[in-house]
Amino acid sequence: MSVVTNTTTIGAIEAPSRRNTELFLLAFAVIIPVFAYANVGLAKDGSLPAGMLGYGVGLSLLAGVTHLMMRKFAKYADPLMLPIATLLNGMGLVFIWRLDLEPSLGKAMAPNQLMWSTVGVALFLAVLLFLKDHRVLQRYTYISMVVALVLLILPMFFPGVNGAKIWITIPGVGSLQPGEFAKIIIAIFFAGYLMVKRDALALASRRFMGMYLPRGRDLGPILVIWVISLMILIFETDLGTSLLFFGLFVIMLYVATERTSWVVFGLTLSAAGAVGVASFATHVQTRVNNWLNPLATACDYKGNCGLVTETAQAMFSFGSGGLFGSGLGQGYSRFIGGIAPKSDYILATVGEELGLTGVMAIILLYGLLIERGIRTALAARDPFGKLLAIGLSGAFALQIFVVAGGVTGLIPLTGMTMPFLAQGGSSVIANWALVAILLRISDTARRPAPAPAPTSDAEMTQVVRP
C-alpha cells in the first residue's frame, strides 16, 4: 500500500512598495514651496514673481526624476525620506531667494543654490544606480578612514573664512566644505570598525558608581578620536565639525556596545577638551562670549568692536515673529548683517516670518527624517547596515541640534549650516548623498525574501510505505 501526497510551494508574499504614497507626498512637497514662492512675490511687489513657473517646473522635474529612479532601483525603500528632503530643499531655495531681494545682503545666491541642489540630486541618483548593496561599503572600512582624515585636514592649508578654516577653494568650482562629506565617510568607517570590535569594546573591567567601566586597553579608540577632534578644533578653530565628529563616534559606540559608560566618558572628554581649547583659542572665546552676553556690544574675529552681536539680532527676529510670524517677505533679517542670514542664521528668518509655528514645522520635518533613518536601522538585517544607518541618522541629528541650538542661543554658535535649508553647495550635495544611502539600506531591509526555488516532480511526491 502506498500513500501519495502532493505538496505545493508557496512563493514569497509581495510586500507593498509604497511608491504611490511617495508620489502623493512629493506632489505636496512641490506645491508648498511654489505657494511660498508666490507668497514672497506678493508680499514684496504685490504680484506673482516672474520666475514662479520656471521654479515650479524645475522642482517638479527634480522630484519626478528621483521618484522614477526610486521605482526602478529602490522599489521598497522608505516612502517618506524623499518627500521630506524635497520639501526642505524647496523651502530652502524660497528663503534664500527671499533674502536675495535684500540689497544689503550681497549678491543673489538662489541661482547657485539651485545649481548645487541639481548636482546633489544627480549624486543621489548616482548612489541609487551604482550602490546596489550597501554592504559593499564595508570593504572600504580603513580606506574610508584615510579619506575622511584627508578631507578634515585639507582646510588647514587654505585661508580661514570668518575666523574658521573649514573651506577649500577649487579654481573654476568655488569653495567647498570637506567636513560635510567627511561626516558620511567617517560614519562608514565607524560602522565597519565597530562591527568587528564591538564585543571587545563591550567588555567591562570594574563597576564604579553604578556603571561598568571599560577596560583600559579599550579606551584607546575613544582617546584617539578625542585627540583628532581636538586637533580639528585647535588648528581649524572649527567647533561644529569637532563636536559632530566626536559625538558621532560616541553615539555609534553606545549603540554597538550598549554601555552607558562610553557615553559618560565621551561627554567628559568632550567638555574637558572644549574648555581647554576655549581657554586660549580667540575665535572660540568670541563665540562663547557672544553666547553668554548676546545683548552686550561685541568684537568680531577681525577685532572690530562696538557691534551688536548676530546672536542678539537673531533673538530679536524670533521675538518679533511671535506665534505665527510676520509673513513671508515681511521680516527684517537683513539687520543680522553679512551673508549670515542665508547660511548660519537662516532659521532666524524662518522664526521671524513664519513664527514659532513655522519653526516647529521645520524641526518636525527634520525629526521625521531622523526617525525614518532610525527605523531603517532597526529594520536592517545586517549589523553593518544597522550601524551605518544609525551613524548617518545620528550625524544628521547632531548637525540639526548644533545649528538650531546655536541660532536659538541654547549653545554657542558653531558656524555649521542647516541641512537642505541654508545656503551652501557642499551641504546640500552631501545631504542628498546621505539620504540616498539611507534609502538604499531601507530598500534592502524592506525587500521581501526571494521565493524558494521550484521543486521537481520527484521532490513533490512523497511515498509512504507502512
N, C-alpha and C positions, 0 to 999 in steps of 0.2 A: 504494500500500500504506500502510496506517495501523496504528499500534500504539496501542491504548487501554490506559492504565494507571490503575487505581483506587488511590487513596491514602486512608488513614484518619487521623483526628485522634485523638491520644491525650490525654485530659484530664489535669489535674494530679493527682498521686498524693495521696490524702488522708493527711495526717500524723496520727499518734496525738495525741489531745488530752491524755491523761494525767490526766483529771479523776477517773477511778476510783481511781487511785493517790492523788490528793489526798484523796478521801473516806476511803480506808482510813487514811491518816496522820492525818486530822482526828479520826477516832474515838479513836486513841491520844492525840492532843493534848487531848482532853476527859477521857478516862478517867484519865490520870496525875494531873492536878490534883484530880480528885474523890477519888481514893485518898489523895492528900496531905492534902486537907481532912479526911478521915475519920481519918487518922493523927494530926493535931494534936488533934482532939477526944478521941481515945482516950488520948493522952498527958497531956492537961490534966485531963480529967474522968472518964476511964475509960468513956466512952460515945460513941456516934456523935453528932456535932453536930446540933442541931435543924435548921439551915439547909442541911444537906448536899444534900437532894433539890432544894430550890429553886436552889442554886448549880449543881448538875449540869444541871438543866433549862435554866437561863438560859444557861450556857456552851454547851450543845448547840444552843440556838436561834440564838445568835450565829454559831456555826460552820456550822450548817445553812443559814442565810440567805446568808451570804457564799459558801458553796460553790455554792448555786443561782445566785447572781448571776454567779459565775465561769463556770459552764456556759453562761449566757446571753450575757454581754458580754465575756468574756475566755477563750474556749474553749481557746486554745492557749498560755496563759500557763504559767509555771513551776509545777510541782505541789508544790514544797517550801516556798515562801515563806509561804503562808497557814498551813499547819500549824505551822510553826516560830513564827510570830508569835502564833498562838493559844495554843500551849503556853507560851511565855514570859509572855504576858499572864495566862493562867490561874494559873501558878505565882506570879506577882507578887501576884495577889489573895490567894492562900493565905498567902504570907508576911506581907502587910500585915495580914490578919485574925489571923494567929497573934500578931503584935506588938500588935494591939489588945487582946489578952487580958491584957497587962501594964498595970495601972493607972497606973504611973509614967510611961508613955509618952504620956499625954494622951488626948484623945478618939478615938473609933473613926473610922478613915479608910477602912476597906474599903468601906462603902456608897457613899461619894463616889467612890472609885476605880472601883467597878463602874459607876456612872453615867457617869463620864468615859470608861470603856472602851466603853460603849454608844455614846456620842457619837462616839468615834473610829471605831468600826465603821461608823456611819452616814456619816461623812465618807469612809471607804474605799469604801463603796457608791456615794456620790455621784461620786467621782472615776471609778470604773469606768463609771458611767452616762453622765456628761456629757463626759468626756475620751475621745472616740472615737479620736483620733490624737495622740500625744504631740508631734508636730511642730508642732502649733498653738501650743504654748508658746513656740516660737522667735519668734513675732511680738511677744511681750511682753518682749523682752530688756531694754530700758532701763527699761521700766515696772517690771519686777521689781527692778531695781537700786534705784529710788527707794523702792519699797515695803519692801524689805529694810532700807534705811538708816533709814527711819522707824521700823520695828519695833525696830531696835537702839538708836535714840536715845530712844524713849519712856520707858524705865525711869529715865532721868536725872531726870525730873520727878516721881518718886514716892519715898517714903521707902525707905531701904535695909532689907534683911532679913538679919540675921546679918552685917552689915558690907558686903554687896554690893547694888548696885542693879540687880537683874535681873528685878524683878516690877513689874507694873502692876495696879492694883485697879479693877475694874469693878463698880459698885453692882448688887447683885442677882445677880451672877455669881460674884464672888470674885476671887482673884488668878490672874493668868496670866503666863507667862514667854514674852515675844515672841521671844526668841532661838531657841526650839525651832522656830518656824515660819519664822524668818528663814533658818535653815540650808537649808531646802528652796528658798526663793525665791532666795537668793543662788546656789545651785547652778544654777538655771535661767538666771540672768544670766551666770554664768561660762561655761556651756555655749554660749550664744548668742554671747557676745563672743569666746571663744577659737576658735570655729569659723570666724569671719571673720578674726581677726587671727593665727591660728597660724603662717601662712607667714612673716609679718614677725617674729614672736617667735622663730622657729626659726633665723633668720639669726645667724651668729656673726661678730664683728669680728676677734678675735685669739685665739691659743691661749696658755694660761698654765697651767703645771704639769699638763699632760695634759688640760686641759679647754678647751672652746671657750666663751669669754666672750661674753655677749650684747652687742649694741650699746648704747651709752649712751642713745640715744633710746628704746630698747625697754625700759629699766629703769623707765620711768615707771609702768606699771601696777602692778608689784610694790611700788614705793615708796609709791604711793597706798594700796594695800591694807595695807601695813605701818603707815602713819600712822593709818589708820582703826582698825586693831586696837589700836594703842597708845592712841588716844583712848578706845576702849571700856574698856580696862584702867585708864586713869587716872581717868576720870570715873565709871565704874560699878564699879570695882575688881572686875571680872569676869574672872578669869584664864581660866576654862574657855571662855567664848564667844570671847574674843580668840584663844586657841590654835586653836579649832575653825575660826573664820573665816579666819585666815591660813593654817592648814595645809591647809584645803580648796582654797584658791586655788593653793597650791604643788603639790599633788597633781595637780589638773586641768591646770595649766600644764605640768608634766612630761609627762603623758600626751599632751597636744596637740602638744608640740614635740619630745619625746624628747631634751631637752637636760638632762644631769646638772647643768650649771652653774646652772640655775634652782633646783634643789634646794639646792645649796650656798649660793647667795645667800639663799634663803629661810630655811634653818637659821641662817645667820649673823645675819641681821636679826632673826629671832625671839629668838635668845639675847641679842643686844645689847639689844633692847627690853625683854625680861623682866628682865635685870639692872639696866637703867636705872630702870625703874619700881619694882622691889623696893627700890631704894636710898632711896626717900622715901615709898612707899605703905605705911602702917602695917598695913593689912589683909593685903597680900601678904607683908609681912615676918613677920606672925604665922603665916601658912600655911607659909612656908618654915622658920621656926624649929621649928614643931611637927613638920615632916617630918624635919629634921636631928636633933632631940633629942626623939623621941617619948616617952621614958621620964622626961624631966625635967618638973618642975612647970611649968605654962604659964599664960599670961594670955589671956583671951578678948578679943573685939573691944570689949567694954564696960569692959575694964580690971580684971576680976576675976582675981586671981592665986591661986596655990596649988592649981591644978586638975591632975588627971591628964588628959592630952590624949586626945581622941577617937581619935586615931591609935593611941595605946598600947592603949586598950581594944579597938580592932579587932584589933590584933596578938594580944592575949590570946584573943580569940574564935577567930581562925584557929588559934592554937596548941592551944587546948583541944579543937577539933574533930577534930584528927588526920586520919587517913586516911578514916574512914567517918562521922565526926560523932557527936554526942551523941544524935541523933534529933530529928525534928520536934517542936517544942513543949517541948523539954527543955534549951534553951540559956539563956544569961544576957546576951543582947544589951541588956537594959534598962539595964545598967551604963554603956553608951555615953552615955546621957543625952539628954534633949530628944526631938525628933522625928527626930533624925539616923538612928536605926536603920531608919526607914521610908523614908528618902529617900537621903541621901548614902551611908550605911553599910549598906544592906540586903544587900550582898554579904557583909558580915561575918557576918550571920545565916545565910546560906547556908553559909559556911565552917564555922561552929560546929556547925550542926545536921545538915548533910549531908556535912561533911568535905571533904577535898581532892577526893574522887571527885565530889561534888555540884558543887563549883565548876568543875571541869574539864568536867562535863557541860553546865553553863550556858554556859561560854565556848565549848564546841564548837558549841552551838546558834547562838550569835552568829556564830561563824566560818562555819558553813554558810550562814547568811543572807547574810553578806557575800560568800561565794564564789559564791552563786547570782546576786547582783547583778553581780559582775564577769563571770560567764559571760553574763549578759544583755547587758552592754556589748560583749563580744566578738561576740555573735550579732547585735547590732543592725546594720541595713543602712545607716543614715544617720549622718553624723558627729555631728549634734546629739544623736541618741539615744545614741550611744556615750559622748559626753562627759557627758551628763546622768546616765546610769546609773552611770558611774564616779564622778561627783561625789556622787550620793546614797549610793552604797556607801561612798565614802571618808569622807563626813561621819558615817555610822553607825559605821564602824570607828574613826574618831578619837574619837568620843564614848565608845565602849566602852573604848578604851585609856586615855583621860584619867580616866574614873571608876574602872575597875578598878586602874589604876596608882596613883591617889590612895589608894584604900582599902587596898591591899596595901603601901603605903609605897614604891613604885617611884619616884613623882614626888610633888610637893606636891598636896594635895587642892585641887580646884577648885570644888566645890560643884555640879557638874552631876549629873543623875540617870541611873541605869541604864535604858536604853530598855526599855519594857514591864514591867520588874521593879519599879522603885521607885515610891513614891507620888508622884503629880504629874499633874494633869489635862492641862496643856499638853503634857507629854512624850508621854503615851500617844496623844493625839489627833494630834499632829504625826507620830509614827512610824507610825501606821496610814495616814496620807496618803502618807508616804514609800514604804511597801510597795506601796500601790495604784499609784503612778506607776511603780515598778519593774515591777509586773505588767503594766501597760499596755504598757510598752516591750517586755517579754518576749513578750507576745501578738502584737505587731506583728512582732517578729523571727522568731518560730517559725511564724507563719501561712503556709501554703503559697501560692505564687503562683497567681493565678487561671488557670483553664484558658483556652486560646486560643479566640477566637470561632469558631463553626462556619462552615465554608466552604460556598459554594453548589455546586450540581451542576456548573456550568460550571468552577469552580475545581478540583473534584475529578477532572476528566477532562483528561488531557493527551494531545494528539495529536502524535505524532512522525512526520514525513514524511521519507523518505530523500532 
